[in-house]
Amino acid sequence: MTQNGFSLDLNLCTGCEACVVACTIENQLPWGTSWRSVDGFNTRHLPQAPTYHLSLACNHCADAPCESNCPALAYDKDPDTGAVLLDPERCIGCKYCTWACPYDAPHYDSTAGIVSKCTFCQHRQVEGLQPACVAQCPTGALGFSEIGTLPGVEDVPGFPRTPANPAIRFVPSRSSSPCEAAAAVHPHSILPALPQRASSKTSFRSEAPLWAFSLTCSFLVGASTTSAGREWLPGPVFLLLAILAASASTLHLGRKER
């Protein structure tokens, strides 16, 4: 299987977000949303620490967590490009992939009730063109090719290596080592204040149906176990509660009819 991937030269990326706009326009996404984002490191330009930007989209991992955690089997890996592709006709909008992805690449569309993500611009590759974000990068910071031919390293500060094996390479900053320079400066002077608790990808309100399903099932299992042959819970009541629990579990889905 061929595995293509992105490359990013930290010396050339200016954080202009032309790639973000190109992604939005090319894929006809709602204005203000994109499958690519740009994050800055040391945006205050402190002299002892490097300043660079990370332009990131889906990394089309070799061992993609989104694919392995999709209960609808909506994800598949293209053997010709290595792209991790999502079939919108199979997606049920459960959002499990958004929880599993360490890079927040899948995006849930509340209007459509399904998830969407970067596709490597497959329609452009068929025509022999580069992905839109790469083609519209004014400095040439973004590259795209077979992963084995890309220059650079697998991880930089702000993008740690993970078991997912992301298909992306970075050309580190030539001016200084980001790790060594950043270590010379107190981290609180570089990064904005972080909340005491990390933000969650889920909320009780959005996942209340799953809570109801889990608690009801636990109750039914416990009731059937402790009855020990006695009809502690009548059969019709047991069946009714089981049906209600199963029905409630679908309420968190974006496309319940699937």
C-alpha positions as CSV (number, residue, x, y, z in Angstrom):
1,M,0.0,0.0,0.0
2,T,1.3,3.5,-0.9
3,Q,1.3,5.9,2.0
4,N,1.3,9.6,1.0
5,G,1.7,12.3,3.6
6,F,2.2,16.0,4.3
7,S,5.4,17.7,5.2
8,L,5.8,21.1,6.9
9,D,8.9,23.3,6.9
10,L,8.9,25.2,10.2
11,N,11.3,27.7,8.6
12,L,8.9,28.7,5.9
13,C,5.5,28.7,7.5
14,T,4.4,32.2,8.4
15,G,1.0,31.3,9.9
16,C,-0.8,33.2,7.2
17,E,-3.6,30.6,7.1
18,A,-3.8,30.6,3.3
19,C,-4.0,26.8,3.6
20,V,-6.9,27.0,6.0
21,V,-8.9,29.2,3.6
22,A,-7.9,27.0,0.6
23,C,-9.3,23.9,2.4
24,T,-12.6,25.7,3.2
25,I,-13.1,26.9,-0.4
26,E,-12.0,23.7,-2.1
27,N,-14.2,21.4,0.0
28,Q,-17.1,23.9,0.0
29,L,-17.2,24.0,3.8
30,P,-19.2,26.5,5.8
31,W,-17.3,29.7,6.1
32,G,-15.3,29.8,9.3
33,T,-14.8,26.1,9.4
34,S,-11.9,24.1,7.9
35,W,-10.3,20.7,8.1
36,R,-7.0,22.4,8.6
37,S,-5.8,24.6,11.4
38,V,-2.7,26.7,12.2
39,D,-1.4,27.0,15.7
40,G,1.5,29.2,16.8
41,F,4.3,28.6,19.3
42,N,5.7,31.6,21.2
43,T,3.2,34.0,19.6
44,R,4.7,36.7,21.9
45,H,8.0,36.4,20.1
46,L,10.1,36.2,23.2
47,P,13.8,36.4,22.2
48,Q,15.0,33.3,23.9
49,A,12.5,30.9,22.4
50,P,11.8,30.1,18.8
51,T,8.6,31.2,17.0
52,Y,7.0,28.8,14.5
53,H,3.6,27.6,13.4
54,L,2.1,24.2,13.0
55,S,-0.3,23.8,10.1
56,L,-2.1,20.6,10.7
57,A,-5.0,18.6,9.1
58,C,-5.8,14.9,9.2
59,N,-2.5,13.0,9.3
60,H,-4.0,9.9,7.7
61,C,-2.3,7.6,10.2
62,A,-1.0,4.2,9.3
63,D,-2.8,2.8,12.4
64,A,-5.7,5.3,12.5
65,P,-7.7,5.3,15.8
66,C,-10.7,6.8,14.0
67,E,-10.9,3.8,11.7
68,S,-10.5,1.2,14.5
69,N,-13.0,2.9,16.8
70,C,-15.8,3.4,14.2
71,P,-18.8,1.1,15.1
72,A,-20.4,1.8,11.7
73,L,-17.2,0.8,9.7
74,A,-17.5,4.1,7.9
75,Y,-13.7,4.5,7.6
76,D,-11.5,2.9,5.0
77,K,-7.9,3.3,3.9
78,D,-7.3,4.0,0.2
79,P,-4.6,1.6,-1.0
80,D,-3.4,4.0,-3.8
81,T,-2.8,7.0,-1.6
82,G,-3.0,5.8,2.0
83,A,-5.7,8.4,2.7
84,V,-8.1,7.5,5.6
85,L,-11.5,8.2,4.0
86,L,-14.9,8.5,5.6
87,D,-18.0,7.3,3.8
88,P,-20.7,9.9,4.6
89,E,-23.4,7.4,3.7
90,R,-22.3,5.0,6.4
91,C,-21.5,7.5,9.2
92,I,-24.1,7.5,12.0
93,G,-22.8,10.6,13.7
94,C,-21.9,8.8,17.0
95,K,-18.7,10.9,17.3
96,Y,-16.6,8.1,18.6
97,C,-13.9,8.9,16.1
98,T,-13.7,12.5,17.3
99,W,-13.0,11.1,20.8
100,A,-10.4,8.6,19.6
101,C,-8.4,10.9,17.3
102,P,-5.4,12.4,19.2
103,Y,-5.2,15.2,16.7
104,D,-8.9,16.3,16.6
105,A,-9.0,15.7,12.8
106,P,-12.6,14.5,12.4
107,H,-15.1,17.3,12.7
108,Y,-18.7,16.8,13.7
109,D,-21.2,18.7,11.5
110,S,-24.3,19.2,13.7
111,T,-26.3,20.4,10.7
112,A,-25.7,17.2,8.6
113,G,-25.5,15.0,11.7
114,I,-22.3,13.3,10.5
115,V,-18.5,13.7,10.8
116,S,-16.3,15.1,8.0
117,K,-12.5,15.3,7.6
118,C,-9.6,15.9,5.3
119,T,-9.5,13.6,2.3
120,F,-6.1,14.4,0.9
121,C,-8.1,16.2,-1.9
122,Q,-8.6,12.9,-3.6
123,H,-10.5,14.6,-6.4
124,R,-7.5,16.7,-7.2
125,Q,-5.0,13.8,-7.0
126,V,-7.1,12.1,-9.7
127,E,-6.3,15.1,-12.0
128,G,-2.6,15.0,-11.0
129,L,-2.9,18.0,-8.7
130,Q,-1.6,18.6,-5.2
131,P,-4.1,19.0,-2.3
132,A,-5.5,22.6,-2.2
133,C,-3.7,23.5,1.0
134,V,-0.3,22.6,-0.5
135,A,-1.0,24.2,-3.8
136,Q,-2.1,27.5,-2.2
137,C,0.8,27.8,0.3
138,P,2.6,31.0,-0.7
139,T,5.9,30.1,0.9
140,G,6.1,26.4,-0.1
141,A,6.1,25.4,3.6
142,L,3.6,22.6,3.0
143,G,4.6,19.6,0.9
144,F,2.9,16.4,-0.2
145,S,4.4,13.2,-1.4
146,E,5.0,9.5,-0.6
147,I,5.9,9.5,3.1
148,G,9.2,7.7,2.5
149,T,10.5,10.5,0.3
150,L,9.5,13.4,2.5
151,P,12.3,15.2,4.4
152,G,12.2,15.9,8.1
153,V,11.5,14.3,11.4
154,E,8.4,12.7,12.9
155,D,7.9,14.9,15.9
156,V,8.5,18.5,17.1
157,P,7.4,20.4,20.2
158,G,3.7,20.7,20.1
159,F,3.3,17.5,18.0
160,P,4.5,14.4,20.0
161,R,4.9,11.0,18.4
162,T,2.0,8.6,19.0
163,P,1.4,4.9,18.2
164,A,-0.9,5.9,15.4
165,N,2.0,6.5,13.1
166,P,0.8,9.8,11.5
167,A,1.8,10.4,7.9
168,I,3.5,13.8,8.4
169,R,7.1,15.0,8.5
170,F,8.5,18.3,9.9
171,V,11.6,20.2,8.8
172,P,12.8,21.7,12.2
173,S,13.8,25.3,12.6
174,R,17.4,26.0,11.5
175,S,17.8,29.0,13.8
176,S,17.9,26.9,17.0
177,S,16.7,23.7,18.6
178,P,13.1,24.3,19.7
179,C,13.5,21.9,22.6
180,E,16.8,23.5,23.9
181,A,15.6,27.1,23.4
182,A,12.3,26.5,25.0
183,A,13.9,24.8,28.0
184,A,15.8,28.1,28.7
185,V,12.6,30.0,29.2
186,H,10.0,29.5,31.8
187,P,7.0,27.8,30.1
188,H,4.5,30.2,31.6
189,S,6.1,33.0,29.7
190,I,5.7,31.2,26.4
191,L,2.3,29.6,26.6
192,P,-1.0,31.2,27.7
193,A,-2.4,30.2,31.1
194,L,-3.9,26.7,30.9
195,P,-7.2,25.8,32.7
196,Q,-6.9,23.8,35.8
197,R,-8.8,21.0,34.1
198,A,-8.4,19.9,30.5
199,S,-11.5,20.5,28.4
200,S,-13.5,17.4,27.5
201,K,-14.6,16.4,24.1
202,T,-17.9,15.3,25.6
203,S,-20.5,16.7,28.0
204,F,-23.1,15.0,30.3
205,R,-25.9,16.8,28.4
206,S,-24.8,15.5,25.0
207,E,-24.2,12.0,26.2
208,A,-27.1,11.6,28.6
209,P,-28.7,9.0,26.4
210,L,-25.6,6.7,26.8
211,W,-25.7,7.3,30.6
212,A,-29.3,6.2,30.7
213,F,-28.6,3.2,28.5
214,S,-25.6,2.1,30.6
215,L,-27.4,2.5,34.0
216,T,-30.6,0.8,32.8
217,C,-28.6,-2.2,31.4
218,S,-26.7,-2.4,34.7
219,F,-29.9,-2.4,36.6
220,L,-31.4,-5.1,34.4
221,V,-28.4,-7.4,34.6
222,G,-28.3,-6.9,38.4
223,A,-32.0,-7.7,38.7
224,S,-31.8,-10.8,36.6
225,T,-28.7,-12.0,38.6
226,T,-30.1,-11.4,42.1
227,S,-33.5,-13.0,41.4
228,A,-31.9,-16.4,41.4
229,G,-34.8,-18.0,39.6
230,R,-37.4,-16.0,41.4
231,E,-39.5,-13.6,39.3
232,W,-38.3,-10.5,41.1
233,L,-38.8,-8.5,37.9
234,P,-41.7,-9.6,35.7
235,G,-40.7,-10.6,32.1
236,P,-42.8,-8.0,30.3
237,V,-41.3,-5.2,32.5
238,F,-37.8,-6.5,31.9
239,L,-38.4,-6.5,28.2
240,L,-40.0,-3.1,28.2
241,L,-37.1,-1.6,30.1
242,A,-34.6,-3.3,27.7
243,I,-36.4,-1.8,24.7
244,L,-36.5,1.6,26.2
245,A,-32.8,1.5,27.0
246,A,-31.9,0.4,23.5
247,S,-34.0,3.2,22.0
248,A,-32.5,5.8,24.3
249,S,-29.0,4.8,23.3
250,T,-29.7,6.0,19.7
251,L,-30.7,9.6,20.8
252,H,-27.1,10.8,20.8
253,L,-26.6,9.8,17.1
254,G,-26.5,12.4,14.5
255,R,-28.2,10.1,12.0
256,K,-30.6,8.0,14.0
257,E,-32.3,6.4,11.0
258,R,-29.1,4.6,10.1
